[in-house]
Amino acid sequence: MCAIVNAESALALLLGANQLKRVQRTGWVMRGIANAETVSDHSFGVAFIALVLAQYVDEPIDTVKLITTALIHDLPEAVLSDIPSPACLHLPRQSKTAAERSALSVLLDEIPQGERWQDWWRDFAEQSSVEARLVDDADRLDLLLQAYVYEQTTGNRWLEEFWSEPCADSFAYPISRSIFDELCETRAKAMEDMCAG
């Protein structure tokens, strides 16, 4: 049985989410990337990577929860924008998470699955399920894949900090660690080739 349709609420959510197509990822902008990816671009990348990672995990996975979580993990940025990590150092502890919960509530409160999606978003924030941990791994991998692509396509060398922080142990699943290791090897080879050429 279909939920009662509230077109006004559905449209408000769609317009809010559409904003993510215009919100550039500030980490890239701050490092001089012209035409940086948007939050929407990133969310697609995370969803696709999570879908791929799920094929290699021997635990039961709710694919609807996985993809929904990946698509909404940054949905609050439609209201708050992409707050860069350095700014978070100057905010009261947990204030960003509280603001994100509030923004998500405004966006999702009046849609039929809004409460469930908010629960899944909290689950992601708390890393309390296999789906949440896969999305977190995918989130990190998408960031690194994008850093690699920007290094290769723009020659930007201000992205080294993205590589110094993560390590294979920061991923929850062996497949994520393996992809990270492979990406690091691919990057090292590309850097050698650039220095040699």
Buried (B, 14 or more C-beta within 10 A) or exposed (E): EEEEEEEEBEEBBEEBBEBBEEBBBBBBBEBEBEEBBBBBBBBBBBBBBBBBBBEEBEEEBBEEBBBBBBBBBBBBBBBBEBBEEEEEEEEEEEEBEEBBBEBBBBBBEEBBEBEBBBEBBBBBBEEEBBBBBBBBBBBBBBBBBBBBEBBBEBEBEBBEEBBEEBEEEEBBBEBBBEBBEEBBEEBEEEEEEEEEE
